[in-house]
Every structure is written in C-alpha cells, then in structure tokens.
Amino acid sequence: MKDGFRRSMAWLHTWTGLVAGWLLFYVFVTGTASYFIDEITRWMQPERPLVQAPVYDDSVPAVAAMLERAFDRLEQVAPGGERWFVSLPHDDLAPRGRQGLSIAWETMPQAGEEHGDTGRERLDAATGAVLPKVETRQTAGGHGLSALHYDLHHRLPHDWGLLVTGAAAMLMLLAIVSGVITHKKIFTDFFTFRPGKGQRGWLDAHNAVSVMALPFFLMITYSGLVFSLYTYMPAARTALYDSSHAYVAELFLQDTGEAVAVSRPATALAPLLAQAEAEWGRAPVAYVYVTRFAGGPLEIKLVQKRSRHLVRFWVPPSLRFDAQSGERLAGEADSSSALDTERVLLNLHFGLFAGWWGRWLFFVSGLLGCAMIATGLVLWTIKRRKRHLGSGQEHAESFGLRLVEVLNVTTIAGLPIAVAAYFWANRLLPVGMADRGDWELHTLFAVWLATLCYALARPLPRAWIELSWGACAAFALVPVLNALTTDKHLGSSLPHALGGGDWALAGFDLTMWGLAAVFALIARKIQRKLAPAPSTMALKEQSA
C-alpha cells in the first residue's frame, strides 16, 4: 500500500512539475528579480544623481520649522485639498533609499468623481524651496519585471494573469508536497551528489537544491496563493460586500466617512513632535498626514519611520492630534487578525521587511528555485530519452520529447538572455521614445521568441551550448554597455559606494558579472558533456 501510494505521488510529482515547469521557471526568474526592484529601477534611470548622505538637523525645533515650510508650500499648491502629506527626511525601506523632504496632496474630487487630482514635490529641507524635478528616461524598471511575475505579460489583463499564475502555483504546491512524500530518503539524499553520472547526477542535483531551500519554496508558493485569495475564490466576498471597495475599506480599517477640505494646522507643531519623541525615543517621525472627515476635527497624524517588523512594516506606530487645539486623539484601529495575517504573508512573499542580507538570502533562494525547476525539467527529458533509446527507436525521435527538449533550452537558457536584453534595451532605445517602458518589455519577449526559433533551427546539443554562452555574454556585456552609454559606470559608482554611498548602481553591475560567471560555468559543463570529442568527430567524418 505504501509503495503504491508513493508511486502515485511520484507520478503526480512528475507530471505537475512538467505541466507547470516552464511557466514556474518564468515566474521564479521575474519574482527573484523583484527582491531588488528599487535597485533595478535606480540602475535603469541613470539620469538620477548619485545618492549623497543627507545632512540636516533632526532636533524637534528644526523638524517643526521644516514642517512649517512644507505647510507653507501646501497652502500655495493645494488650498482646500482633500488631504495633505509630508515626508520628512529619513532612510526609507519602501522605496528603499534615503528620502529628503517632500510633500504630496490630493484635491477634492469633482462631482461624480471618486478621487481628485494628486501632486507631489521635493523641497529643500533648509529653505522650503521647490527642488527641480530630475528628468529621467521613461522605463518599466524593476516594477516591469515584478509585474511580469504575476501578470505574465504587460498586455494581458491583470486578473487573467493572476488566474494562470495561481493555477501554476497550485500545481507547484502539489509538486512540492508529492516530492517530499516520494523521496523517503530526501534528507539523506541531500548529502549525496554524484556528478557526471547522467540521470543519477541530475536527480542528486534536483534533490539537493530542493531540500536546501524547501521552507522558502513552501512559504513563497502558499503565500502567493493566499495573497490573491479573492481573485481565485471571489464568491465569499461577493456575497458579503456590495463592492470590492467596501471589502478593502473594512479589511484595512479605512475610514469610510466623507472627506472634508483640509487647512493648515493652527496648533504649534513642536509640542506634538516632542510627545512623539518622548513616546518613541529617538525613532524619527517620518510622515505627517493632515485629514478631516465630516463631523470630526481637522486631524494631524505623526507616523514613525517604517521598521523591519513583519506586521508593523505596513502600519508603523502613529499619534493623532486635533490640528486646531493640539489635543491628543484616540488612536485609530490599525490591526486585526485577518489584517495581520495578510501583512505577514505579503511581507514574507515580497521580502519588503528584509535588510540587505535578508534580500540577498531571498534572492539566492529564488535562484535555487530556478535551479530546482530546471533540473527537474532536464531530468524528465533524460529519463524519457533513455527509455526512448532503450525501445530501439534511435532513428525515430518522438515529437513530444523533442518539443519538451526545445522548450527546456528556450526557457532555461533563452529566458535569461531575454532578461539581459531588457537591460540592453534600457540603454539602447532612444531616450525620448514614446511608450519606451513598453518597448523595453517588447524587447524581452521578442528576444525570448528569437531564442525559441534558434533552438528549433539548431541541433539540440549545439543549442544548449550556444544559448548558455549567449546568456553569459549578454549579462557580462551589460556593465560594458552601461559604461559606453552613461557616466554612472563602475568607475564612478564603485568608488562612491566604497566611500559610504549608495550600492545600488555598483551592486547591479557587479551582479551582472556574477550571473555571467554562473552561466559561463554552466556553459562549460554543458560543453564538456554534450560536445563530441575531436576523435569522435574524426571517426564520423572518415565513415562518411
């Protein structure tokens, strides 16, 4: 009975992995890139200046004066707005990086409209003067790759992409669970690796990378499913709520009262900041909101800087005050069991709470996921080809087997080339080109299609070798292309980073070379395994 059950699980593991394998590899590649979404966007906008450490006085009187200057500007650009927002200088976690003084606002909506116009400006922290907007090239950036992770294609309707990736995630969850059941010695096999042993070696590699990051694979798959729960199963929400807006408002504990136009707070700001400092210690106030709802007072809310806490990342501690009298108001509800669960799963899935070491751990785990899927797909073809040759059909290649092998090389070696082409397009497309971000993504898919055509036209061993070396060259040349087209190359970004500056630019270029080295190693091993020896080639020529 046990053996029969395990054989059933082995069948389920094999076929769920094959059916969803190519799509899952695509999802893992684009999802792994998302752990450095802000750094990728920063690299793809080379016009932005190198980040300098801000120098400003963070004492209560200085911050209060800074807020007064921000409110001066908000009175000019958004009098009677629906809400005001001030971001004080601090090191933010989302988007990652040093933030200066900035303001944002939303005007009162017109009749028949749900939202008003929005605006945002950066201000000089010392004078309150409006800083000129840095003109950057249009780019899909890191957000483009992140959207492909769940939308699949930038022209595909959002819900359609979620439904397809949800089905693939469910198949992956089945593959993981059935794989654990199938391999009764899975942890023993983790310490067994026999390279160069054909099918056995590929199975050892598949087992090793699968066990190495097994908790990550379970977490990332399950959290991805739960995150889009009501897209996959909308019946409960539809039955209980009149609209998705009402559901979101209750889930996130949003005030659904009618907004009233705001004005400048009349109360002194220094005492409010002093209360926040007394309660939070030296943890800085990072954000200030001014809002008002019908029947209530004009409110000013001070919000602490985001922390790396799994729950509090989304809703940092805050204090609410009457903006006219300065009287402290009761804290608003900001948590519930359902909301805390949603926040934890979202944080774990995207790694938003993690520091640089945590994001690198997530990134490496994502690469191990790619390796797990790739070794599983290759293992399937090796087993089927061995069975095919054993049946005496050496000269009659199976169409299904050939198709799987071509899709394998196109996905495993071709997709990385396409991702590298996405970065190439950012540097080579005309800066003023219309819909430039879309064309960056068009380039990715066009190059990926080209690798499919190449794999169909070439003998399979040559396609594996040549496309693997192509991926190596494509990534290796990204920093070179960057140096030829911008002034934000390693010669300037690396000294800046070593001097205590931002590592985003230098880290991106160095990562490209690291990926190139990985593909060089893979290409070399494939070449040794698949390329015929010179003596064999000579014998074939003589017999011909």
N, C-alpha and C positions, 0 to 999 in steps of 0.2 A: 504493500500500500504506500509506504514511504517513498520507495523508488518510483512508483507510478506517479505520485504527486510531484516528486522532484522533476521527473521527465516532463510533466505538464508545465511546470514552472519554467523549465529550460526552453520549451517551445515558445511559451509566452514571452520570455525574455528576448529570445532571438528575433521574433517577428515584430514585437512592439519596437525594439531598437532599430530594426531595419526600416520599418514603415515611416518612423518619425526621425530617423537618424540625420538625414541631410538638413531638414528644417531645424532640428535641435542644434546642429553644429552652427548654423547661421545665427540662431537666437543666442547661443553662448558666445560667439565671437563679438556680436554687436553689444550684448549685455556686459561682457568683460570690459570692453572699451568704455562703457558708461561709468565705471568706477573712477575715471579721470575725465569726466565730462567737462568740468570747468577748465582743466589744463589743456584739453584738446581745443576747446573754443578759444582760449587765450593764444595758442600757437597759430590758429587759423585766422587771427586778427593781428597781424604783425605791426599794424599802424599804432597799436596801443603802446604807450611808453613803458619802459622798464619800471617795475613797481619799486618805489622807494619807501623806506620806513617812515611813517608819518611822525612829525614832531609837533605835539600840541600839549597844552596844559589840561589835565583831566581833573583839576580841583573843582569843587562844587561851584564856586563863583564863576570860573571860566566856562564850565559847561552851561550854566544858566545864561551867561551872556551869549554863548553860541546858539542856544535855543531862541533867545530873543531875536537874534539876527535872522534865524530861519523863519520865525513867525513874521518878521518884517516883510520878507520876500513872499511868503504865502498870502499875506494881506494884499499884495500887489497883483499876484497872478491868479489867485483863486478866492476872491472875496465871496462869502456866502456859499462856499463849496459844501459838498455832502460830507467829506472827511478830509482831514489833513494828516500827513505822516512825515515824521522827521527821522532820519537815520543818522545817529551820531558816529563819530569816528571810532572804529573798533576792528578787531580781527574777526571776520565772519566765517561761518562754517558752510553756509549755503546762500549765495555762491561763495566758494572758498576764496579767501584772499583778504587783503587789507581794504577796508572801506573808509572813505572820507565822509565829510558832511554832505548830506543830500536831502532833498525834500521831494514829496510826491503828493498828489491831490486827485480828487475826483469831484467833478462838478455835479450839481443837482441834475437829475435826469429830466429830459423834456417830456411833455405829455405823451403818454403812450409808449415810452421807452423805459426799460428796466434799469439801465445804467447810464450815467453821464460820461462826459469826456474825462480822460485821465492825462496827467502830465508828470514829468519828473525833471529835476535839475540838480546839478552838482554845484555846491557852494564852497567858497574859500572859508575854511574854518575860522580864520583870524579876522576877516573883514566882512564876510557875508556876501561878497561879490559873486556873481554867477560865473562859473568857470566855463570856458568854451568847450563845446562838445567835441570829443575826439572822433573825427570821421574815419570809420573803419570800413573795410570791404564787406559786402553782404556775403554771408556764409551760413551754411547749415550747422557748421561747428560740431561740437560734441553732442549737442541736442539732436542733430540729424541722425547720428549713429544710435543714440539712445531711443529715438522714436522707431527706428527700424527694428529694434529689439522686440517690440510688441505690436507695431503696426505692419511690419513686414515690408511695406513699400509706401513711399511718401504720397502716392496717388491712390492708395487703397483706403476705403472708408475705415475709420478708426475701429468701429465695432466689428467689422469683418476680420480685421487683423487680429483683434483680441480673441475672437472665436476660434480662429485657426491656431494661434499660439496656445490657447487654452487646451485645445484637443491634443496638441503635441506635448504640452506639459503633463497632461493626464497620462498619456502613453509613457512618458519618461518616468513618472512616479511608479507605474506598473512595472516598467523595466528595472528600476532600482530595487523594488521590493522583491520581485521574482528573481533577480540576480543574486540577492543576498540569500534567498532560500535555496537556489540552485547550487551555489558554491558552498557546500557544507564545510569545507576547509578554507574558507575565504581569507581568514586572518593568517593561517599557516602559509597559504599560497602567496600572501603579501611579501613574505621574506624569501620567496623562490623566484629567481629570474634566470632564464636560460636563453640568452641572446643568440641569434644565429641558428636557432633550432626550428625555423619555419613556423608552423601553426602553433607549436608549443610555446615558442618565444613570444608570439603575438598575444596568446592567451595570458601568459605571465605579465606582460606589459599592461594588458587590459585590467587584470586583477589588481595590479599594484596601484595604478592611477585611480582606480575606482575606490579602493579602500582608503587611500591617502587622504581624500577629501570627501569621504562619504557623508559626514554630518552636514557639510556645506551643500552637497547635492540634494539631500533631503530637504534642508531648510529652503534653498532657493526655489525648488520646484513647488513645495507646498505653499510657501508664502506668495509665490506668483499666482497660484490658483485662488487663494483666499483674497488677495488684493483686488481681483476683478470678479468677485463672487456674484454680484448682482448683474453683471453683464452676462454671465453664464446661466444664472438662475434668477430671472427678474420677477417671477410670479409673486413671491412674498412681498417684495417692495411695492409692486403694482397694486396688490390687494390692500395694503395698509396705508399707502400715501397717495394723495391726489396727483402729485408731481414729484419728479426727482429732486426739484429744488427744496421741497418740504422735507424730504428724506435727508438731504445733505445738511440742511439747517439744524435738524434735530440731532443728527449724528455728531456734528461738530459744535453743537451747543451755541449756535449763532443766534443773535438777537434778531427776531423777525419783525420788530416794530418798524414804524415808518420813520425814515431818517429826516432830520430837520437841519437846515443850513447851520453851519458852524461859524464861529467868530474867534477872535484872538482871546486866549485865556486872560482873565483880569487878575488872577491871583499871582503872587510872587512865586517864581519857579525855584529859587534856591532852597526854601524850606522843604519843598517836595522832594528835591534831589537829595537833601540831607536825610530825610526819612528813609529813602531807598538805600542810601549808603549805610545807615545805621542798621537796617534790617538785613541787607545782603552782604555786608562787609565791603571789601573793595571791588566786588564784582560790578562792572560798569553798567550803567544804563545805556542800552544800545538803540532802542527805538522809542519814539513818543507818538502817540495817537491822540487826535482831537476829534471827538464824535459827539453826536447828540441824537436822541430818539424822542419822538413825540411823547409829551408827558413827563420827560425826565430832564435833569440838568445838563448843561454843557459839561462834558467829561474830558479829562486829560488822563491818559494811561501811560505809565512808565513801564517799559519792558526790559528785563535783564538780557544780557547777551546770551545767545544760544550755548548750551552745554552739550557734552557728548553723552548725556543720559539718554537711554533708549526711548523713554517717554517724553521727558522734558525738552528734548531737542525741538519738538514741534511747538510746544507751549511753554516757553520759559516763564519763571516767576514774574508777576506783574503787580503793580499797585495802581488803584483807581482813585481819582480825586475829583471833587467838584471844581471845575475850572474857574468859577467865579469866587467862591469862598475859600477854596483850599481845603475844605473838609474832606477827610478820607471816606471813601465809599466802600461798601461791602465788596469783597472780591467776587468776581463772576465765576460761575461754574465752568471749569475747563477740563473736566475729566469724567469718564465713566468707564465701566468695564469693557464695553464694546469699543469705545474710542481708544482706550489704552491698548487693547489687543491690536486694533488696526494700526496704531502708530508703531508699536514694536515690530510687527511684521513688515511694515513699509520700511522702517529703518534698517532692519536686518537684510531685506531684499536689495536695497539700493546702497547700503553701507554709508549712508549720509552722516551718521554719527561718528564714524571712524576717523582717527588721525591718519597721518601719512603711512605709518607702519601697518595700520589696520586695512587701509585701502590697498596697499601692496599685497597683503595677505589675501584679500578678496580677489585681487587681480590674478595672482598666481593660482588660486583655487579655480577661477574661471578658466584659465589656460589648461589646468588639469582636467576640467570638464570637457574642453575641446579635445584633449588627448584621449580621454575615455571614449568619447563618441567615435573619434577617428579610428582608434584601434579596434573597436567593436565592428565598425563597417568593413575594415580591411580583413579582419578575422573571418567575417561571413563569406567574403569572396574567396579567401584562401581555402576554406573548408569546402565550398561548393566547387571550386576548380579542381581540387584534389579528387572529389567524388566524381566529377565530370570526366577527368582523365582516366580514373580507375574503371569507368564503364566502357572504355575502348573507343571513345568519341573524340580522339585527339584532333581530328581534322574537321569536326563539325561543332564549331563553337556555339554555345547556347546564346540566343538573343538576350534572354533575361540576365544571364551572367555578365555578358558584355555591357549591357545597359547599366547595371549596378556598378561595374568597374569604372565606366566612364563618368558616372555621376560622383563616384568616390573621388576621383582625381580632380574633377571640376570643383567639388566642394572643398576638399581638404587642402589642395594646393591652389586652386583658382580663386576662391573667395579671399584669402589673404592678399593676393595680387590686386584684387578689386578694391579692397580697403586701402591699400597703399596708393592706388590710382586716385582714390577720393582725396587724399592729401596732396597728390601731384596736381589735381585739378584746382585745388585752392590756390596754388602758386602760379599756375599757367593760364587759367582763364582770365580774360580781360577784367580789370578791377571794376569798371563801370558797366559791366554786362547786366542786362535785365534778367531777373529771376536767377541770379548767379547761384544761390544756395541750391535751387532745384537742379541746376546743371551739374553741380558737384555730385549730387546723388545720381543723376542720369549717367554720369561717367562711371560711377561704381558699378551700376548694373550693366552698362554697355561692355565694360572690360570683363566682367564676370561671364557674360554671354560669349565674348570672344574666346575665353579660356575653354568654354564648352565646345565651341567649333574646333578649336585647336586639338582638344583631347579626342574628338571624333575623327580628325584627319590624320593623327599620328599613331604609330604603334603604341600600345598601352605602356610598355616599359619606358619608351622614349618620352611619352607624355608626362609620366611621373617624374622622371629625372629633369626634364627641361622646365616644367612648370615649377618644380621645387626650387631650382636655381633661379627661375624668374622671380619667385617670391623673395628670395634672398636679395637679388639685385634691386627689386622695387623698393624694399624697405631701406636698404643700405644707401640708396641714392636720394632719399627724402631729405636728410640733413644737407647733402651737397646741393640739391636744388634750392633749399632754403637759403644757403649761403650765396648762391648766384642771383637770387631774386629779392632778397631783403637785407637789412642791416641787423636783424635780430638772430644772427647765426651763433654757433657755439663760440666763436672768437669773442663775442661781446656778452652773450648770455651766461656762459660758464664762469668767467671772472666775476660777473655781477652776483651770481648765485653763491660762489665761494666767499664773496665778501659780505655775506649775510642778506643778500637779496632774495628775490623770488626764484624758485627752482622750476617753475612751470615750463619755461621755454627750453632751458638746457636739458631738463629731465625728459622732455618729449623727444628731442633729437637723440639723446643717449639711448632711450628706449627703442627707437627705430633701429639703431645699430645692434642693440641686444636681440631684437626679433630677427634681424638679418643673420646674426650669428647662429640662432636656433635653426633657421631654415637652411643655412649652409651645412650644419651638422646633419640635418635630416636628408638633404640632397646628397651629401657624400655617402651616407649609409645606404640610401636607395640605389645610388650609382654602383656601389660595390656589390649590391645584391642582385640587381636586375641587368646591368650592362654585361654583355657577353665578353668573356676573356679574349684577348687578341688571338691566342692559339685556336680557340673555338671558331672565331670568325675566319681564320685562315683555312681551317678544315672545311668549313661550309663553302668558301669560295672555290677550293680545289674540287669538291664534289660537284659543284655547279658546272 
